[in-house]
């Protein structure tokens, strides 16, 4: 803790510099009005409006700051270890009730509990449990209309005595919803009026004043993760299900995008006639920018592939390269996929075979071309 020493009213000392910006946020919280500056001994000096007294804030060295930060982490880890004791039959009952729920799971709270509720709700929604957050105060101004009779409401208040939250519970129950209360007091009002109660109690907050919700907030957040993952497991939630609610993420792209979603088609595709000269092959490879071109016969059937590597090898082997046609140095064997193959599968094939593009075939017809660089850019 910062040491605060009060001295009698008197002339303000001479200061070497202004107090740092960070202290300006701390001062109003203890009711002191004005920062004066930094004295020669590197104490922060602050003036009070009421009696002109001066307060000295003793600076801590970096080592002590590190120790304080580490103690916060130790306190919160201890709170999480203690949380295991509350994962019991009450938790199991809550899981079973939510699992059977035909509606949504609605999280509600105020202040820090509200912030924690939002995060828990977001985690539930992305792991297979339909959920949203409702601010307890806003519930009285129309948000109760979002609730349906087959929903379940999880009300979070560490004290269990948050007035605005408690006032919503009877109304919610009249709508036919079950209410799960989460608090740190099994004798609280919340624990008595809800249908189910989860006790989450911490021995002390990491806040040295034991005021700011720190350890208790962390414990509740982790309880929410335990709730979401337990439900996820019970519902046999798979990666494919996760991808549906995360289509913009890497996993979503890997599990949802198919070859037809990422391929180039039509005039974008590099295709050359079998009887065109090698200089035309070089031209189209350069124009299309994927380092290769497919070769078609007189009936427009794809019969081969030429890569820039094939071009280099042909130049090395023949003194008459520019007299050659495409079919003279094409590779007849090329790797293809179908339009419905996953883009991630296509990327794996190209990585395994050490090639830069794939043909997308519908039967004997070339309908698209996939470029490895395009997939990498998409984050697949």
N, C-alpha and C positions, 0 to 999 in steps of 0.2 A: 504493500500500500504506500501511497505518497504521504509523507509526513507533512501535516499542516500546523504551523506555529503562529499563533496570534500575538501581535505586539501592540503596545498602547498607541493611541493616536499621536501623531507628531509629524514632523517634516518628512517628506518622501525622500529616500536616499537617491544618490546618483546612480544611474544605470548604464551599463555598457552597451546594451542592445535591446531591441524589442523582444518581447516574449514570442516564442514560436507559434505558428498558426494552430498547431494541434491542441495546445492548452486552451485555446479559446472555446473549444467545444466542451471541455471538462468544467470550466468555471461556472457557467450558468446552471449546471446540474446541482451545484452545492449552494446556490443562492448568492454567489458573489458577482458583483456587477461589472467590474472594470479591471482589465489587465493593465498594469503599469509598465512592467518591463523585467529585465534580467539584471540582477546586481552583480558585483564583482566576484562574489563567491559562487556564482552560478545557481542561485536560488531564484525561483519564480516569485515575483512579488505582485500581489493583487490587492486592490483597494476596495473596501466595502462602502456602499452608498449610505448605509444607516448611521454608522458611527465613525467613519473615516479610518477604521482600524486597517492595519496592513497584515496580510497573510503571506507567509513564506512557504513555497512548495519546494520541497527538497527533491532534487533530481536523482534518479537512480542510474547506476552505470549499466552498460549493456549486459554484463554477466547477470545482474539481478533481474533485468527484464526477461532474459532468456529463462531463468529459473521460474519466474512467475508464469510465463507462457507454458512451460512444461508442466507446471503444477495444474494449470487449467486442463490440459490434456489428460493428466493422471486422474483428476477428479471426474472427468466425463467418462473415461474408460471404466472407472470403478462403478459409476452409475449404470453403465451398460452391462457389466458383469452382474450387478444386482438385479437388472431387468429380467434375467433368466428365471429368477425365482417366481416371477409373476406370469410366466408362460406356463399355465396350468390348465386345469379342467375348465375354468372360466374362458380362457382363450380358445380352447377346443370347441366349447359350446358356441362361441361367437362365430368361429369359422363355419360350423355346420349350419347355423342360422343364415349367414350371408350366402353360403353355397346354394341353399334352397330358395333364396330370394328370387322372385320373378320380375322384380322391378330394378331400380337403380340404387346404388349405395351413395347416400348424400352425406358429405362431411360438413360440419359446422363448428364454428368457434370464433373467438374475438381476440384481437391483439396477436401475441406470439402464437397462441393456440390456433388462431385463424391462419397464420402463415404456414404452420405445420400441417394443418388440415388441407390446405391447397396442395402442398407437395404430396401428401399421402393420396389424395384424390387423383392427382396426375399419374402417380405410379400405378394405382389400381386400374385406371383407364387404359394404360398402355400394356397391361399384363392380363387382360381378359375379363376384368370386372367393371361393368359400366358404372361410372361415378362422376359426380361433379361437386363443386364447393358452393355452399350457401352461407353468406355472412349472417350471423345471428341477429344483428341489429337490422339489417336490410330485410330480414324475414318479415318484420312487422309492417313493412312498406311495400308489400306486393310480392316479395320473393317466395312466400309460402305457397303461392299459386303454382310454383314449379313442382311441388310435391304431389305424388299420387299415392293411393292407398296401398299399393303393393311395394312401395319403396321402403328402405331401411335407413334410418338416420343415425349417424355416429356423431355424438356431441362431445367435444373435447374441451375440458377446463381443468387445469392442474389443481386449482383450489377446490373445484366442484361447487363454487358459490358465485360464479359470474352471473350477475342479475339478468342481463339481457338474454343470455343463453337459456337460463332457467325458465324465463317467461314463455319461451317458445315451446318448451317440451309438452305441456298439457294440450296446446293447440295441435301440435304434430300428432300426438297420440289420438286426438279426436278424429283426425283424418284417416285413422286406421293403420298408421305406420308403427312399426316396432322401433324403439330407441335404444341404442347402445351408448352408454356413458363411459367416458374415459377420464379418470382423475387420479390424483395422488392421495385421496382420502376416502377410505371405504365407509366413513360415517358422514360424508358430505351430503348436502341436499341432492346433488345430481345423482349420487349412487342410490338414493332412496326412491327417486321418482322415475328412473329409467327402467326398462325391461331387463336389460343386461348391463353388467358393469365390469370394466377392466381396470384393475388397480395398477397404477404405475407410480411407484414411490421412490424418490431418491433421498439419500441421507443428507446431502447438502448440495447447494448450487455451486457451480464453479465461480460464480460472482462472489467476491470477498465480502460484499455487503449482504449476501444472501437475498438479494432483491431481484435482479434481472434473471429471467428464465433462461438458464444455460444448460446445466446437466439435465433438468427435467424436460426441456425442449428436445435435446438430443435423444434422450431415452424414448420420448413419444414418437419422434421421427423414425427411430429404428424399429419400434413396435409396429409402426405403419408398414415398414418394409417387410417385416416378418409376416404381417397380415396378408399383404399383397402376394408375396412369394408362396405362402402356404396355400392360398386360394388358387394361384397359378398352377401349383403342383396337383391340387385336388381336381382341377378342371382339365388336366392333361394338356395344358397350353403349350403349343409347339412353336418353333421358330417361324414357321409359315404364318401362324396366327399373329405373332408379334410384328411381322413384316407388314401385315395389312393395316396396322395402325401407325406404322412408321415408313410410309412409302418413300419419303424424301431422304431417309437415312441410308447408310451403306448397306445394312442388312436388308432393308426393304428393297433396294435396287437389286441386290444379289438374288433375292428370292421371288421377286415379282416381275422384273423385266425379262422379256424373252427376245430371241433373235430378231423377230419382226419389229420389235420396238426400237431397236438400235441400229439396224442395218441401213446401208445406203441402197437406193433402188433406182430404177429408171435410168435416166441419162447420167446420174451420178456414178453409175458402175463403170469401171474400166473394162471394156470389151473390144477386141480387135478381130478382124477377119483372118482366117488361117493363111491366106496368100499375100498378106500385106508385108512390105519390106521391114527389115530390122530397124531402119531409121524411124518408121512410123510407130514401131513398138516402143522405142525410147521416148518418143514424143508423148504418147498417151500415158505412159508410166509417170512421166514428169508432170503432165497436166492434172491427172487425177490425184496424185500425191499420196498414194498408199503403198508405193514400192512394188506394184505388180499389176498385171492385166490378165484377164481371162481370154481364151481363144475360142472362136466359134467356127463351125464349118459352113458350107454353102447352104445348109438347111437350118442355120441358126442354132444348132445344137452345140453346147459347150463341150469341147474336146480336150482342153488343156489349160495350163496356167504358166505364165512367164513372170518370174520375179526379177528384181534388179540383180540378184545373185546369178540367175540364169544368163542374163545379158553379159555380165563380167566374165563368166566362164566361157561363153561362146566367143567373145573377143579374144580371150587367151588361146583358145584352141584352133581358131580359123583365121587365115589371112584374107578370107573373102566374106567377113562378117556382114558387110553392108550389101552383099548380094543375096544374103539369106532371107527367107520369109519366116513368119512367126511359127509355122508348124515345124520348121527345121530345128529349132532349139527350145521348144516348149516342153514342159513336163506333163505327161499324159495323166499321171496320178496326182490328184489334188484332194484335199480333205474338205468335206462338206458337213453341214448341219441342216436341221429342218427349221422352219420359221417358228415352231413352238418350243424349241430347245431354249433353256434358260441362258441368259447372257453370261451368267457366271460360269456355266459349263463351257461356253464358247471360249471365254478367257482362259480357263484351265487347259483346254485343248491346245490353244495357241502357245501357252507357256510350256506345256509338256513337249510339243512337237517343234518348238522354237521357230514358229512361223509368225508372220505379221498380219495375215488376213485369212478369212474363211469364206467359202462359197455357201450361200444359203439356198438350198435346192428344194423345190416342190416337185417331186417326181424327177423327171429329166430336165426340168426347166430351172434356169438360174433366175431367182426372184430377188436376190439381194447379195450384198457383200458386207462382211463385218471386218472393221479395221481395229486392230488391237489398241492403237493409240486413242481411238474414240472411247473405248470401254474404260480405259484408265482415266481419261478426262472426266467421265461420268461418275467416277468413284466406285466402280464395281470391283 
